[in-house]
Amino acid sequence: MFKVSPLRKRQFFGIIIGLVVGVSLFFILTLDASEDYISLGPMNTGHNDLKCMACHADAKGNLMQQIQSNTAHAFGAREDGVDFGTSDVTVDNCLQCHDRPNDRHPNHRFSEPRFKDAIKNIDATTCITCHSEHHEERVTVASIDYCMNCHQDLEVENDPLDIDHKTLIAKEEWFTCIQCHDFHGNHKYEVATKLEDTIPMKVISEYFKGGEDPYGNDKKYIGLSMEAWLEQLDK
């Protein structure tokens, strides 16, 4: 009679236990209740009610197909790999809720050839350049002097500002732009005509971190809530 060695028994039971634990963990981590544990960090300001599925849609194909495709890619048998588990988040995910016809700086505009040099410094073709998720902030871009990449030759006729734009540009005081103008132009508010009356940089910084909106709460377009987004998917 064939006898199984103690070592083989331990290996067999180890494999079984590993499979059970692996499958159990996979199942647990796919539950909605586990989102806080698998998230890279807290949601940004205004996204508190969003679920992972709002941005991280399931990748095409089943798990086995994804593994096979990526394995083939790794060994050179396939030109491109595929998304594993969930699809990469793109600007299209953001525009499902934040697509505004009045946007002063729409992402698609920066795909034009004339902006090829500007996007080397700040890639405005995608939202996550300035609004990287899971940081519990509103704006995550490192520096707010980004206007310098496109507006070096700006000329304002009948300039209403007491220290005109030409002077500010010559002095490279690019941080003053955001003290008067919100980047997307979605707020309804009166722009100051005196530099001393503009929004202080400390207040702007707090706003970027998730604080009170210094431009006011009167907006032209409001982003979709989670409930409205789900309703839109059902249509």
C-alpha positions, 0 to 999 in steps of 0.5 A: 500500500502506498504511503504518503510521507509526513512532508507531503501531507504538510505540503498538501495541507499547506496548499489547501489552507493557502487556497482557502485563505486566498479565496476568502481574502479575495472575497472579503476585499471585494465587499463594499465594507472593505473599501476603507481598508483597500483604499490608498487614502481618504477621499478628496474634499467633495468626494466623501460620499463616492464609492470605489466603483464610481471611478474604478470600474471592473476591467474587461474580461474575467480574472483568468483572462486578465492573468493570461493576457498579462502573462502573454504580454510579459513573455512577449507573446502579446503586444499590450497588457490589459487592466487587471481587476479594475480599469485605470482611472482616466479624465473620462471618469472625472467628466462623468460628474464634472463636464461643464460647458463653461469650463475656462480650461477644459482638458481636451483643449490642451491636446491642441498642438499649440500647448505641447510645450506647456503640458510638458511642465503641467499636463492639463490634459488630465484632471489628476495632475491637479486633483490627485485622489486619496489625499483628503484635499481639494487641489493637490498640485505642488505649485500654483504658478501654473499660469506661467506656462500659457499666459506669458504674453497676456495683454488685457485691454483697459486693464481694471487692476490697480497694478496691471497684469503686464507689471505682474507678469514682468515681475513673475508674480504668477501666484497672484492669478489664483487670488482673483480667478478660479481656474475653471471659471465656475464661480459667480463672484466679483473680481477685485480691482485692487491687488490688496482686495484679492483673496489672501494666499493663506486663504487660497492654501486652506481652500486647496487643502479642503477649507471653505470656498473663498470664491463663494458658493454660487456656482454655475454648474454643480457636480453630480452626487453619487445618487445622480451618477447612479441614476445616470448609469441606469439611463 
